[in-house]
Each structure stands twice: as structure tokens, then as C-alpha cells.
Amino acid sequence: MTDGTGSTGRAFRTTVLIVAGLNLAYFAVEFGVALAIGSVSLLADSADFLEDASINLLILLGLTWSARARARLGMVLAMILLAPALAFLWALWSKLAAPVPPDAVLLTLTGAGALLVNLTCALLLAPFRATGGSLAKAAFLSARNDVAANAGIIAAGVVTAALWPSVWPDIIVGLAIAALNIDAAREVWEAAQGEHAGASGQGPAA
């Protein structure tokens, strides 16, 4: 278990801080572009960047907590993973009311930038995913899922530009992003429940 102590713990803390900073910085970029071009998928993904920054900052707080407290925090993070799905539903309602396709070039370029950021984060977190419990798993799964989501955004931009100048490629990718986050929330919740059960069997938390 990565708990913030020892060389592995210190490396994990540094990695989580870097990942949080990268996510917060690109949230500002993607959110601005999403508003400028009216993209549902970019708006949902920008909410995902903000959620990822929050998750990693919460992980920093929880590294020195007891096993039971970390498990409870893991359950909270599972709920936070649902935030992009809620953001998508709000954006979808607005988009259907004004069905104008987003700028395909900016959609593609912004998606490519997001993919690069999330791929970097996933690679940084990958060494800790099997040993850090639900907290490390939450961070890694979120970054991993975002790589797939960003590939979908790039595809939506290409399809909108070359094949189907419609709002629907953007909407379909937004739906996929929401589904990925719901599945990640389920996985983290199950891992946190297992940790909580194990910690409860060991007696009172420290």
C-alpha cells in the first residue's frame, strides 16, 4: 500500500502533485475552447480535467490517513468520477436546443492536446496502480479513460470535418465519455468497499 512514507510513497506524492497540476492547467484551456466553439464533448472532458485535478489533490490529503479513512475517501472519489456525466447531460440539453456543429479543426486540435496531457498522466501513474489501493487506482483509471475519450474527440473532429457536418459526432463522443466515467466510478467504489471491509476486520482505525 502506498501511504506517502518511504521512497515509493514520496515518489507517488510527487507524481500525484504533477498530475494534479497538469490537469488543472489543461482544464482552463479546454473549458475556454469548449465555450468558444460550443462543443459538448470538450465541455464534458474539461469537467473531467477539473475532476481529475480534484481527485489527485484529495489523494495527497489521504495518503497519510488510516486504511479505513483511505477506503472512505476512495468511495467519495468514486462519486466525484460521476461529475463529467452530469456535466454532459447539462451540455447535451443546451446543444439540442441549438444544434450547431462545433468547429472541427479546433475540436480536433484541442482533443489532441488533451490526449497528450492524459497519456503523460497515465504513464506517470501506471507504476503505482497495483500497489496504491483505491486512491492510486482512482487516479490511474481516470487518466487511462481520458486517453480513450480524447481519441474519440479527435475522431469526432475528423468525422465532423470530412464526413458528417453535424452535432451528432460530438454528442456521441460525449455519451462515451460519460459512460467511461460511470464505469470507472463503479470500479473505484468496489475497490474502496473491499479496502473498507478489510480495514474493519482489522479492528478500529488508527
VEXBAMAR-999974 format. One record per residue: residue number from 1; residue in three letters; chain; x, y, z of N, C-alpha, C in turn. Coordinates in steps of 0.05 Angstrom, whole numbers, always signed. Each point is the difference from the previous one (the first is absolute). Example, Ala and Ser with C-alpha at 12.3 -4.5 7.8 and 13.67 -1.06 7.14 Angstrom:
BEGIN
<pt 1; "ALA"; "A"; <+264; -114; +156>; <-18; +24; +0>; <+18; +24; +0>>
<pt 2; "SER"; "A"; <-7; +21; -14>; <+16; +24; +1>; <-15; +22; +14>>
END
This chain:
BEGIN
<pt 1; "MET"; "A"; <+17; -24; +0>; <-17; +24; +0>; <+18; +25; +0>>
<pt 2; "THR"; "A"; <-5; +18; -19>; <+14; +25; -1>; <-13; +19; +21>>
<pt 3; "ASP"; "A"; <+15; +9; +20>; <-11; +15; +22>; <+13; +28; +3>>
<pt 4; "GLY"; "A"; <+17; +7; -18>; <+13; +26; +2>; <+26; +0; +15>>
<pt 5; "THR"; "A"; <+8; -23; +11>; <+26; -2; +14>; <+19; -17; -16>>
<pt 6; "GLY"; "A"; <+26; +2; +5>; <+19; -16; -14>; <+5; +11; -28>>
<pt 7; "SER"; "A"; <+19; -11; -14>; <+7; +10; -27>; <-23; -3; -19>>
<pt 8; "THR"; "A"; <-14; -23; +1>; <-23; -4; -18>; <-22; +20; +6>>
<pt 9; "GLY"; "A"; <-5; +4; +26>; <-21; +19; +7>; <+7; +28; -8>>
<pt 10; "ARG"; "A"; <+25; +8; +3>; <+8; +27; -9>; <-2; +3; -30>>
<pt 11; "ALA"; "A"; <+8; -21; -15>; <-2; +1; -29>; <-30; +3; -9>>
<pt 12; "PHE"; "A"; <-17; -15; +14>; <-29; +2; -6>; <-11; +27; +5>>
<pt 13; "ARG"; "A"; <+8; +12; +23>; <-10; +27; +7>; <+9; +20; -22>>
<pt 14; "THR"; "A"; <+25; -1; -8>; <+10; +18; -20>; <-15; -3; -27>>
<pt 15; "THR"; "A"; <-4; -26; -7>; <-15; -6; -25>; <-28; +11; +1>>
<pt 16; "VAL"; "A"; <-14; -4; +22>; <-27; +9; +3>; <-2; +30; -2>>
<pt 17; "LEU"; "A"; <+20; +14; +12>; <+0; +29; -1>; <+4; +10; -29>>
<pt 18; "ILE"; "A"; <+18; -13; -15>; <+5; +8; -28>; <-25; -5; -16>>
<pt 19; "VAL"; "A"; <-13; -23; +4>; <-24; -7; -15>; <-22; +20; +6>>
<pt 20; "ALA"; "A"; <-3; +8; +25>; <-21; +20; +7>; <+5; +26; -14>>
<pt 21; "GLY"; "A"; <+25; +9; -1>; <+7; +25; -13>; <-6; -1; -30>>
<pt 22; "LEU"; "A"; <+8; -22; -13>; <-5; -3; -29>; <-30; +1; -6>>
<pt 23; "ASN"; "A"; <-16; -14; +17>; <-29; -1; -5>; <-13; +28; +4>>
<pt 24; "LEU"; "A"; <+9; +14; +21>; <-12; +26; +5>; <+7; +20; -23>>
<pt 25; "ALA"; "A"; <+25; -1; -10>; <+8; +18; -21>; <-16; -6; -26>>
<pt 26; "TYR"; "A"; <-4; -25; -7>; <-14; -6; -25>; <-30; +4; +3>>
<pt 27; "PHE"; "A"; <-10; -2; +24>; <-28; +6; +4>; <-6; +28; -10>>
<pt 28; "ALA"; "A"; <+17; +19; +8>; <-5; +28; -8>; <+1; +3; -31>>
<pt 29; "VAL"; "A"; <+18; -14; -13>; <+2; +1; -29>; <-25; -12; -13>>
<pt 30; "GLU"; "A"; <-7; -24; +8>; <-22; -15; -13>; <-27; +13; +5>>
<pt 31; "PHE"; "A"; <-4; +10; +25>; <-25; +13; +7>; <-4; +25; -17>>
<pt 32; "GLY"; "A"; <+21; +15; -4>; <-2; +24; -17>; <-7; -6; -29>>
<pt 33; "VAL"; "A"; <+13; -21; -11>; <-5; -7; -27>; <-29; -12; -3>>
<pt 34; "ALA"; "A"; <-8; -16; +20>; <-27; -12; -1>; <-21; +22; -1>>
<pt 35; "LEU"; "A"; <+3; +21; +16>; <-19; +22; +0>; <+1; +15; -27>>
<pt 36; "ALA"; "A"; <+24; +3; -10>; <+3; +16; -25>; <-13; -13; -24>>
<pt 37; "ILE"; "A"; <+2; -27; -2>; <-10; -14; -24>; <-25; -15; +6>>
<pt 38; "GLY"; "A"; <-10; +0; +24>; <-25; -14; +7>; <+2; -30; -3>>
<pt 39; "SER"; "A"; <+21; -12; +11>; <+4; -29; -2>; <-9; -14; +26>>
<pt 40; "VAL"; "A"; <-19; -20; -4>; <-9; -16; +23>; <+22; -18; +10>>
<pt 41; "SER"; "A"; <+14; -13; -17>; <+21; -19; +8>; <+23; +14; +14>>
<pt 42; "LEU"; "A"; <+8; +24; -9>; <+21; +15; +13>; <-8; +10; +27>>
<pt 43; "LEU"; "A"; <-26; +8; +2>; <-9; +10; +26>; <+0; -23; +20>>
<pt 44; "ALA"; "A"; <-10; -23; -8>; <+0; -23; +18>; <+29; -8; +7>>
<pt 45; "ASP"; "A"; <+18; +2; -19>; <+28; -8; +5>; <+14; +21; +17>>
<pt 46; "SER"; "A"; <-7; +26; -3>; <+12; +20; +17>; <-9; -4; +29>>
<pt 47; "ALA"; "A"; <-25; -7; +4>; <-9; -7; +27>; <+16; -23; +11>>
<pt 48; "ASP"; "A"; <+7; -19; -18>; <+16; -23; +8>; <+28; +8; +9>>
<pt 49; "PHE"; "A"; <+12; +20; -13>; <+26; +10; +8>; <-2; +13; +28>>
<pt 50; "LEU"; "A"; <-21; +15; +5>; <-3; +12; +26>; <-4; -21; +22>>
<pt 51; "GLU"; "A"; <-16; -20; -7>; <-5; -23; +18>; <+26; -14; +6>>
<pt 52; "ASP"; "A"; <+17; -5; -20>; <+25; -14; +4>; <+19; +16; +18>>
<pt 53; "ALA"; "A"; <+0; +26; -4>; <+17; +17; +18>; <-10; -2; +29>>
<pt 54; "SER"; "A"; <-26; +0; +3>; <-12; -3; +27>; <+7; -27; +13>>
<pt 55; "ILE"; "A"; <-3; -21; -16>; <+6; -27; +9>; <+29; -2; +10>>
<pt 56; "ASN"; "A"; <+18; +11; -16>; <+28; -3; +8>; <+7; +17; +24>>
<pt 57; "LEU"; "A"; <-12; +23; +3>; <+5; +16; +24>; <-12; -14; +25>>
<pt 58; "LEU"; "A"; <-23; -12; -3>; <-12; -15; +22>; <+17; -24; +7>>
<pt 59; "ILE"; "A"; <+12; -13; -20>; <+18; -22; +5>; <+24; +9; +17>>
<pt 60; "LEU"; "A"; <+11; +23; -6>; <+22; +11; +16>; <-8; +3; +29>>
<pt 61; "LEU"; "A"; <-24; +9; +5>; <-10; +3; +27>; <-3; -27; +14>>
<pt 62; "GLY"; "A"; <-8; -21; -15>; <-6; -25; +12>; <+23; -20; +3>>
<pt 63; "LEU"; "A"; <+23; +6; -11>; <+22; -19; +0>; <+9; -8; +28>>
<pt 64; "THR"; "A"; <-1; +19; +19>; <+9; -6; +27>; <-22; -8; +19>>
<pt 65; "TRP"; "A"; <-24; -4; -10>; <-23; -8; +16>; <+1; -30; +5>>
<pt 66; "SER"; "A"; <-17; -9; +19>; <-2; -29; +6>; <-12; -14; -24>>
<pt 67; "ALA"; "A"; <+3; -27; -1>; <-11; -16; -22>; <-30; +4; -3>>
<pt 68; "ARG"; "A"; <-14; +1; +23>; <-29; +3; -1>; <-8; +28; -11>>
<pt 69; "ALA"; "A"; <+15; +21; +8>; <-6; +26; -9>; <+6; +3; -30>>
<pt 70; "ARG"; "A"; <+22; -13; -9>; <+6; +0; -29>; <-22; -14; -16>>
<pt 71; "ALA"; "A"; <-11; -22; +11>; <-21; -14; -14>; <-25; +17; -2>>
<pt 72; "ARG"; "A"; <-6; +15; +21>; <-23; +18; -1>; <+4; +22; -20>>
<pt 73; "LEU"; "A"; <+25; +11; -1>; <+6; +20; -20>; <-2; -11; -29>>
<pt 74; "GLY"; "A"; <+7; -26; -3>; <-3; -13; -26>; <-29; +0; -9>>
<pt 75; "MET"; "A"; <-18; -4; +19>; <-29; +0; -6>; <-9; +28; -9>>
<pt 76; "VAL"; "A"; <+11; +20; +14>; <-6; +28; -8>; <+10; +6; -28>>
<pt 77; "LEU"; "A"; <+24; -10; -6>; <+11; +5; -27>; <-16; -14; -21>>
<pt 78; "ALA"; "A"; <-11; -23; +6>; <-17; -14; -19>; <-24; +17; -7>>
<pt 79; "MET"; "A"; <-11; +14; +19>; <-22; +18; -5>; <+8; +24; -17>>
<pt 80; "ILE"; "A"; <+25; +10; +5>; <+10; +23; -16>; <+3; -8; -29>>
<pt 81; "LEU"; "A"; <+7; -26; -5>; <+4; -9; -27>; <-25; +3; -17>>
<pt 82; "LEU"; "A"; <-23; +3; +13>; <-26; +3; -15>; <-4; +28; -9>>
<pt 83; "ALA"; "A"; <+16; +19; +9>; <-4; +28; -7>; <-1; +6; -30>>
<pt 84; "PRO"; "A"; <+19; -11; -16>; <-1; +6; -29>; <-26; -10; -13>>
<pt 85; "ALA"; "A"; <-12; -22; +10>; <-25; -9; -11>; <-22; +20; +4>>
<pt 86; "LEU"; "A"; <+0; +12; +24>; <-20; +21; +6>; <+4; +25; -17>>
<pt 87; "ALA"; "A"; <+26; +7; -4>; <+6; +23; -17>; <-8; -5; -29>>
<pt 88; "PHE"; "A"; <+3; -24; -9>; <-8; -7; -27>; <-30; +3; -4>>
<pt 89; "LEU"; "A"; <-16; -9; +20>; <-29; +1; -2>; <-9; +29; -3>>
<pt 90; "TRP"; "A"; <+12; +18; +16>; <-6; +28; -2>; <+7; +11; -27>>
<pt 91; "ALA"; "A"; <+24; -6; -10>; <+10; +10; -26>; <-17; -12; -23>>
<pt 92; "LEU"; "A"; <-8; -25; +3>; <-16; -12; -21>; <-27; +14; -3>>
<pt 93; "TRP"; "A"; <-12; +7; +22>; <-26; +14; -1>; <+3; +27; -15>>
<pt 94; "SER"; "A"; <+22; +14; +6>; <+5; +26; -14>; <+6; -4; -29>>
<pt 95; "LYS"; "A"; <+15; -21; -7>; <+7; -5; -28>; <-24; -8; -17>>
<pt 96; "LEU"; "A"; <-18; -16; +11>; <-24; -8; -15>; <-18; +24; -5>>
<pt 97; "ALA"; "A"; <+1; +19; +18>; <-16; +25; -3>; <+11; +17; -23>>
<pt 98; "ALA"; "A"; <+26; -2; -5>; <+13; +16; -21>; <+20; -18; -14>>
<pt 99; "PRO"; "A"; <-10; -18; -19>; <+16; -20; -12>; <+19; +10; -22>>
<pt 100; "VAL"; "A"; <+22; +14; +9>; <+20; +10; -19>; <+25; -16; +5>>
<pt 101; "PRO"; "A"; <+12; -13; -21>; <+24; -16; +4>; <+24; +18; +8>>
<pt 102; "PRO"; "A"; <+18; -10; +18>; <+23; +15; +8>; <+21; +2; -22>>
<pt 103; "ASP"; "A"; <+18; +19; +2>; <+22; +3; -19>; <+17; -25; +1>>
<pt 104; "ALA"; "A"; <+1; -14; -23>; <+13; -27; +0>; <+30; +2; +4>>
<pt 105; "VAL"; "A"; <+13; +21; -10>; <+29; +2; +3>; <+8; +5; +29>>
<pt 106; "LEU"; "A"; <-14; +19; +13>; <+6; +6; +28>; <-7; -24; +18>>
<pt 107; "LEU"; "A"; <-22; -14; -7>; <-8; -24; +15>; <+22; -21; -2>>
<pt 108; "THR"; "A"; <+11; -5; -24>; <+21; -20; -3>; <+26; +8; +14>>
<pt 109; "LEU"; "A"; <+8; +25; -4>; <+25; +9; +13>; <-1; +0; +30>>
<pt 110; "THR"; "A"; <-23; +9; +11>; <-3; +0; +29>; <-1; -29; +11>>
<pt 111; "GLY"; "A"; <-13; -18; -15>; <+0; -28; +8>; <+27; -12; +0>>
<pt 112; "ALA"; "A"; <+17; +8; -20>; <+27; -11; -2>; <+17; +10; +24>>
<pt 113; "GLY"; "A"; <-4; +25; +7>; <+15; +10; +24>; <-8; -14; +25>>
<pt 114; "ALA"; "A"; <-26; -5; +3>; <-10; -14; +23>; <+10; -29; +1>>
<pt 115; "LEU"; "A"; <+2; -13; -23>; <+11; -27; -1>; <+28; +0; +10>>
<pt 116; "LEU"; "A"; <+16; +19; -9>; <+28; +1; +8>; <+3; +4; +30>>
<pt 117; "VAL"; "A"; <-16; +17; +12>; <+1; +5; +29>; <-8; -25; +15>>
<pt 118; "ASN"; "A"; <-22; -12; -9>; <-10; -24; +15>; <+18; -24; -4>>
<pt 119; "LEU"; "A"; <+12; -3; -23>; <+18; -22; -4>; <+24; +3; +18>>
<pt 120; "THR"; "A"; <+10; +24; +3>; <+22; +6; +18>; <-7; -7; +29>>
<pt 121; "CYS"; "A"; <-25; +8; +8>; <-9; -6; +27>; <-2; -30; +5>>
<pt 122; "ALA"; "A"; <-12; -14; -20>; <-4; -29; +3>; <+27; -14; +3>>
<pt 123; "LEU"; "A"; <+20; +8; -16>; <+26; -13; +1>; <+14; +6; +27>>
<pt 124; "LEU"; "A"; <-4; +24; +10>; <+12; +7; +26>; <-12; -16; +23>>
<pt 125; "LEU"; "A"; <-27; -5; -2>; <-14; -14; +21>; <+1; -31; -2>>
<pt 126; "ALA"; "A"; <+6; -10; -24>; <-1; -29; -5>; <+16; -16; +20>>
<pt 127; "PRO"; "A"; <+24; +8; +8>; <+16; -17; +19>; <-13; -3; +27>>
<pt 128; "PHE"; "A"; <-19; +17; +7>; <-12; -1; +27>; <-28; -13; +1>>
<pt 129; "ARG"; "A"; <-11; -7; -23>; <-28; -8; -1>; <-6; -26; +15>>
<pt 130; "ALA"; "A"; <+20; -18; +2>; <-4; -26; +12>; <+6; +0; +30>>
<pt 131; "THR"; "A"; <+14; +21; +10>; <+9; +0; +27>; <-11; +23; +17>>
<pt 132; "GLY"; "A"; <-15; +18; -12>; <-8; +24; +15>; <-29; -1; +10>>
<pt 133; "GLY"; "A"; <-14; -23; -3>; <-28; -2; +10>; <-19; +16; -18>>
<pt 134; "SER"; "A"; <-24; +5; +12>; <-21; +13; -16>; <+7; +29; -8>>
<pt 135; "LEU"; "A"; <+17; +13; +16>; <+7; +28; -7>; <+17; +1; -25>>
<pt 136; "ALA"; "A"; <+21; -16; -1>; <+17; -1; -24>; <-16; -11; -24>>
<pt 137; "LYS"; "A"; <-17; -20; +5>; <-16; -11; -21>; <-19; +21; -12>>
<pt 138; "ALA"; "A"; <-11; +17; +18>; <-18; +21; -10>; <+15; +19; -19>>
<pt 139; "ALA"; "A"; <+24; +8; +8>; <+15; +18; -16>; <+8; -12; -27>>
<pt 140; "PHE"; "A"; <+10; -26; +1>; <+8; -13; -25>; <-23; -5; -18>>
<pt 141; "LEU"; "A"; <-22; -10; +10>; <-24; -6; -17>; <-10; +25; -13>>
<pt 142; "SER"; "A"; <+0; +22; +15>; <-10; +25; -11>; <+17; +9; -24>>
<pt 143; "ALA"; "A"; <+27; -1; +4>; <+18; +8; -22>; <-2; -19; -23>>
<pt 144; "ARG"; "A"; <-2; -26; +5>; <-2; -20; -21>; <-25; +4; -17>>
<pt 145; "ASN"; "A"; <-23; +4; +14>; <-25; +3; -14>; <+0; +26; -17>>
<pt 146; "ASP"; "A"; <+14; +20; +11>; <+1; +26; -15>; <+16; -3; -26>>
<pt 147; "VAL"; "A"; <+20; -17; -1>; <+14; -5; -25>; <-19; -10; -21>>
<pt 148; "ALA"; "A"; <-16; -19; +7>; <-20; -11; -19>; <-20; +21; -8>>
<pt 149; "ALA"; "A"; <-9; +16; +19>; <-19; +21; -5>; <+11; +21; -20>>
<pt 150; "ASN"; "A"; <+26; +7; +4>; <+12; +20; -17>; <+4; -11; -29>>
<pt 151; "ALA"; "A"; <+6; -25; -2>; <+1; -12; -27>; <-27; +2; -14>>
<pt 152; "GLY"; "A"; <-22; -3; +16>; <-27; +3; -11>; <-5; +28; -9>>
<pt 153; "ILE"; "A"; <+9; +20; +16>; <-4; +28; -7>; <+14; +6; -27>>
<pt 154; "ILE"; "A"; <+25; -10; -3>; <+14; +4; -25>; <-15; -12; -23>>
<pt 155; "ALA"; "A"; <-10; -24; +4>; <-16; -14; -21>; <-25; +17; -7>>
<pt 156; "ALA"; "A"; <-13; +11; +21>; <-24; +16; -5>; <+6; +24; -17>>
<pt 157; "GLY"; "A"; <+24; +13; +6>; <+8; +23; -16>; <+4; -8; -30>>
<pt 158; "VAL"; "A"; <+14; -22; -4>; <+6; -9; -27>; <-26; -7; -15>>
<pt 159; "VAL"; "A"; <-18; -15; +13>; <-25; -7; -12>; <-17; +24; -6>>
<pt 160; "THR"; "A"; <-1; +19; +19>; <-16; +25; -5>; <+11; +15; -24>>
<pt 161; "ALA"; "A"; <+26; +1; -3>; <+12; +16; -22>; <-3; -14; -27>>
<pt 162; "ALA"; "A"; <+4; -27; +0>; <+2; -14; -26>; <-25; -15; -8>>
<pt 163; "LEU"; "A"; <-16; -10; +19>; <-22; -18; -7>; <-27; +8; +8>>
<pt 164; "TRP"; "A"; <-3; +12; +24>; <-26; +4; +12>; <+0; +27; +15>>
<pt 165; "PRO"; "A"; <-5; +22; -15>; <-1; +27; +13>; <-25; +4; +17>>
<pt 166; "SER"; "A"; <+0; -13; +23>; <-24; -1; +17>; <+9; +2; +30>>
<pt 167; "VAL"; "A"; <-19; +5; +17>; <+6; +0; +29>; <+3; -28; +11>>
<pt 168; "TRP"; "A"; <-8; -20; -15>; <-2; -27; +11>; <+27; -14; +6>>
<pt 169; "PRO"; "A"; <+21; +4; -17>; <+26; -12; +8>; <+9; +10; +27>>
<pt 170; "ASP"; "A"; <-3; +26; +5>; <+7; +12; +26>; <-17; -11; +23>>
<pt 171; "ILE"; "A"; <-26; -3; -5>; <-18; -11; +20>; <+6; -29; +7>>
<pt 172; "ILE"; "A"; <+6; -16; -21>; <+5; -28; +4>; <+25; -4; +17>>
<pt 173; "VAL"; "A"; <+21; +16; -5>; <+25; -2; +15>; <-6; +9; +29>>
<pt 174; "GLY"; "A"; <-16; +21; +4>; <-7; +8; +26>; <-14; -22; +16>>
<pt 175; "LEU"; "A"; <-18; -15; -13>; <-13; -23; +13>; <+21; -21; +8>>
<pt 176; "ALA"; "A"; <+20; -5; -17>; <+20; -19; +6>; <+17; +9; +24>>
<pt 177; "ILE"; "A"; <+6; +26; +2>; <+16; +10; +22>; <-16; -4; +26>>
<pt 178; "ALA"; "A"; <-26; +5; -1>; <-17; -3; +24>; <+0; -30; +9>>
<pt 179; "ALA"; "A"; <-2; -18; -20>; <-1; -29; +6>; <+26; -9; +12>>
<pt 180; "LEU"; "A"; <+23; +10; -10>; <+26; -8; +11>; <+3; +8; +29>>
<pt 181; "ASN"; "A"; <-10; +24; +7>; <+3; +9; +27>; <-19; -15; +19>>
<pt 182; "ILE"; "A"; <-23; -7; -9>; <-18; -16; +16>; <+13; -27; +7>>
<pt 183; "ASP"; "A"; <+13; -13; -21>; <+13; -26; +4>; <+24; +3; +19>>
<pt 184; "ALA"; "A"; <+15; +22; -3>; <+23; +4; +18>; <-10; +4; +29>>
<pt 185; "ALA"; "A"; <-22; +15; +3>; <-11; +4; +27>; <-8; -27; +13>>
<pt 186; "ARG"; "A"; <-11; -18; -16>; <-7; -26; +10>; <+24; -15; +10>>
<pt 187; "GLU"; "A"; <+22; +0; -16>; <+24; -15; +7>; <+13; +11; +25>>
<pt 188; "VAL"; "A"; <+1; +26; +2>; <+12; +12; +24>; <-17; -5; +25>>
<pt 189; "TRP"; "A"; <-26; +2; -3>; <-18; -6; +22>; <+4; -28; +11>>
<pt 190; "GLU"; "A"; <+1; -19; -19>; <+4; -28; +8>; <+27; -4; +14>>
<pt 191; "ALA"; "A"; <+21; +13; -10>; <+26; -3; +13>; <+0; +12; +28>>
<pt 192; "ALA"; "A"; <-13; +24; +2>; <-1; +13; +26>; <-17; -16; +20>>
<pt 193; "GLN"; "A"; <-21; -12; -9>; <-16; -17; +18>; <+16; -24; +10>>
<pt 194; "GLY"; "A"; <+16; -12; -18>; <+17; -22; +9>; <+20; +8; +20>>
<pt 195; "GLU"; "A"; <+12; +24; -4>; <+20; +10; +20>; <-14; +6; +26>>
<pt 196; "HIS"; "A"; <-24; +12; -1>; <-14; +7; +25>; <-7; -25; +16>>
<pt 197; "ALA"; "A"; <-8; -21; -15>; <-7; -25; +14>; <+25; -13; +13>>
<pt 198; "GLY"; "A"; <+23; +2; -15>; <+25; -11; +11>; <+9; +16; +24>>
<pt 199; "ALA"; "A"; <-2; +26; -1>; <+8; +17; +23>; <-18; -4; +24>>
<pt 200; "SER"; "A"; <-26; -4; -5>; <-19; -5; +22>; <+6; -26; +14>>
<pt 201; "GLY"; "A"; <+9; -20; -15>; <+7; -26; +11>; <+25; +0; +17>>
<pt 202; "GLN"; "A"; <+16; +23; -3>; <+25; +2; +15>; <-4; +15; +26>>
<pt 203; "GLY"; "A"; <-24; +9; +6>; <-5; +15; +24>; <-3; +29; -5>>
<pt 204; "PRO"; "A"; <-1; +17; +20>; <-4; +28; -3>; <+22; +13; -15>>
<pt 205; "ALA"; "A"; <-8; +20; -16>; <+20; +15; -16>; <+18; +17; +18>>
<pt 206; "ALA"; "A"; <+24; +4; -9>; <+19; +17; +16>; <-8; +29; -1>>
END
